[in-house]
Amino acid sequence: MTTTSPTTPGCDTHDMVVVHRAFRREFALLPRMVRAVPPGDFAQVGVICTHAREMITMLHHHHTGEDELLWPRLRERVEIDADLVDRAEAQHEVISRLMAELDDALRRFAETADPRSGSELASVLDQVSIALNEHLEEEEKLILPIVAVTLSVAEWEQLAEAGMASMSKPRLLVLLGHILEDADEQERAAFLEHVPLPARIGYRLIGHRRYLRETAAQRRDLR
């Protein structure tokens, strides 16, 4: 039987597709959550703003990992269409600017809990969702197949570890629920193989229940 060395080019990138699904879903749900909040319901506004900020932070670290560990390696090792990587980096910048706008919009919504500030926030979230979907679709179709034959297993795991290291350990247990929500059984098992054993145990004992409780509160007003 032939085994692949951790330093030999070739890795399975499907776990990133699983992560992307969580970003797609949550940034599509967030504007709906915002629009569904009853005027003056500061408690629910707090729930949604907390969730939005966590998703923004998670996406920021995801993109930072790509900027630092992915794009430079592709440029160095592959005769890749320069426009492809340039476009991916430009898409990151567009999303980053939109997320900066979200900071102010989230603050106003948290302070007022009124329909006007909610509408403004939902509008920016819609733009983030559209830009993110465009970027992720292109990345999955055009870039990940190149990554799969260019980066080694160790280099790919470095990218995944950087993403997990950016989250606090208690929140990682909950965020795993978001990542695995739309995964099938095989994808779930494959993804969890790369999660440290203590975190896997913590997710099963604590994190999954907390994730279910939190998402029920976040999606309370959705129909």
C-alpha positions in Angstrom: 0.0 0.0 0.0 1.3 3.5 -0.9 1.0 6.2 1.7 1.5 10.0 1.1 4.2 11.7 3.0 3.2 14.8 5.0 5.8 16.8 2.9 4.6 15.4 -0.5 2.3 17.7 -2.5 -1.2 16.5 -2.3 -4.0 17.1 0.2 -7.7 16.7 0.7 -9.3 20.2 0.7 -12.9 19.1 1.2 -12.9 20.2 4.8 -12.7 23.8 3.6 -15.9 23.2 1.6 -17.6 22.1 4.8 -16.4 25.3 6.6 -17.6 27.4 3.6 -21.1 26.0 4.0 -21.3 27.4 7.5 -20.3 30.8 6.3 -22.8 30.8 3.4 -25.6 29.7 5.7 -25.0 32.0 8.6 -24.4 35.1 6.5 -27.6 34.3 4.5 -29.5 33.9 7.8 -28.2 36.9 9.6 -30.1 39.6 7.5 -33.3 37.6 8.0 -32.7 37.4 11.7 -32.1 41.1 11.9 -35.3 41.9 9.9 -37.4 39.6 12.0 -36.5 41.3 15.4 -39.5 43.0 16.9 -38.9 46.8 17.4 -37.4 47.5 20.8 -36.5 43.9 21.6 -33.0 44.7 22.9 -32.5 41.2 24.3 -32.9 39.6 20.9 -30.8 42.3 19.2 -28.1 41.4 21.7 -28.3 37.7 20.7 -28.1 38.4 17.0 -25.3 41.1 17.3 -23.2 38.7 19.4 -23.7 36.0 16.8 -22.9 38.4 13.9 -19.7 39.6 15.5 -18.6 36.0 16.1 -19.2 35.1 12.5 -17.4 38.2 11.3 -14.4 37.4 13.5 -14.4 33.7 12.3 -14.5 34.8 8.7 -11.7 37.4 9.2 -9.4 34.7 10.7 -10.3 32.3 7.9 -9.3 34.9 5.2 -6.2 35.9 7.1 -5.0 32.3 7.1 -5.5 32.2 3.4 -3.7 35.5 2.9 -0.7 34.4 4.9 -0.5 30.7 4.2 -2.2 30.0 0.9 -1.9 32.7 -1.7 1.9 33.2 -1.3 2.5 29.4 -1.7 0.4 29.3 -4.8 2.2 32.2 -6.4 5.6 30.7 -5.6 5.0 27.2 -6.8 2.4 27.1 -9.6 2.1 28.6 -13.0 -1.3 29.9 -12.0 -3.3 32.6 -13.7 -2.1 35.6 -11.8 -5.6 37.2 -12.2 -7.1 34.3 -10.3 -5.1 34.9 -7.1 -5.3 38.7 -7.6 -9.1 38.4 -7.9 -9.3 36.2 -4.7 -7.3 38.8 -2.8 -9.4 41.6 -4.1 -12.5 39.7 -3.1 -11.1 39.4 0.4 -10.6 43.2 0.4 -14.1 43.9 -0.7 -15.5 41.6 2.0 -13.2 43.2 4.6 -14.5 46.7 3.8 -18.0 45.5 4.1 -17.3 43.9 7.4 -15.8 47.2 8.6 -19.2 48.8 7.7 -20.9 46.2 9.8 -19.1 47.4 12.9 -20.9 50.7 12.8 -24.2 49.2 11.7 -24.1 46.6 14.5 -23.4 49.3 17.1 -26.3 51.4 15.9 -28.7 48.4 15.9 -27.5 47.4 19.4 -28.1 50.9 20.7 -31.5 51.5 19.1 -33.2 48.1 18.3 -35.3 50.0 15.8 -36.4 49.0 12.3 -34.4 51.8 10.6 -31.1 50.7 12.0 -32.1 47.1 11.5 -32.8 47.7 7.9 -29.4 49.4 7.4 -27.6 46.5 9.1 -29.5 43.9 7.1 -28.7 45.7 3.9 -24.9 45.5 4.6 -25.3 41.8 5.6 -27.0 41.1 2.3 -24.0 42.7 0.5 -21.6 40.5 2.5 -23.6 37.4 1.7 -23.6 38.2 -2.0 -19.9 39.0 -2.1 -19.0 36.0 0.0 -21.0 33.6 -2.1 -19.2 34.8 -5.3 -15.8 34.5 -3.7 -16.4 31.0 -2.2 -17.9 29.6 -5.4 -14.9 30.7 -7.4 -12.4 29.5 -4.7 -14.0 26.1 -4.6 -14.3 25.6 -8.4 -11.0 27.1 -9.5 -8.5 27.4 -6.6 -9.1 24.4 -4.3 -8.4 21.9 -7.1 -5.0 23.6 -7.6 -4.4 23.7 -3.8 -5.1 19.9 -3.6 -2.1 19.0 -5.8 0.2 21.8 -4.6 0.2 21.9 -0.8 1.3 19.1 1.3 -0.8 17.5 4.0 1.3 19.2 6.7 0.9 22.6 5.0 -2.9 22.1 4.7 -3.1 21.1 8.3 -1.2 24.2 9.3 -3.9 26.3 7.6 -6.6 24.4 9.5 -4.7 24.7 12.8 -4.3 28.4 12.4 -8.1 28.7 12.0 -8.8 26.7 15.1 -6.1 28.5 17.1 -7.9 31.8 16.4 -11.0 30.7 18.3 -11.2 30.5 22.1 -11.4 26.9 23.3 -14.9 27.3 24.8 -16.3 28.9 21.7 -14.6 26.4 19.4 -16.8 23.7 21.0 -19.9 25.7 19.9 -18.6 26.8 16.5 -17.9 23.2 15.6 -21.7 22.8 15.6 -22.1 25.5 13.0 -19.4 24.0 10.8 -20.9 20.5 11.0 -24.6 21.5 10.8 -24.9 20.7 7.0 -22.2 18.0 6.9 -23.2 14.5 6.1 -22.0 11.6 8.3 -18.8 11.0 6.3 -17.9 14.7 6.1 -18.5 15.0 9.9 -16.2 12.1 10.7 -13.5 13.3 8.3 -13.6 16.8 9.7 -13.5 15.7 13.4 -10.4 13.6 12.7 -8.5 16.9 12.4 -9.9 18.2 15.7 -7.9 17.5 18.9 -9.3 14.7 21.0 -10.1 17.0 24.0 -12.1 19.3 21.7 -14.0 16.4 20.2 -14.9 15.1 23.6 -15.9 18.6 24.8 -18.0 19.1 21.7 -19.9 15.9 22.2 -20.4 16.5 26.0 -21.0 20.2 26.1 -20.5 22.1 22.8 -23.3 20.4 20.7 -26.0 21.1 23.3 -24.8 24.7 23.7 -24.8 25.2 19.9 -28.4 23.9 19.6 -29.5 26.2 22.4 -27.8 29.2 20.9 -29.0 28.6 17.3 -32.6 28.2 18.7 -32.3 31.6 20.2 -30.7 33.2 17.2 -33.3 31.8 14.8 -36.3 32.3 17.2 -38.2 34.7 14.9 -37.4 33.0 11.5 -40.3 31.4 9.6 
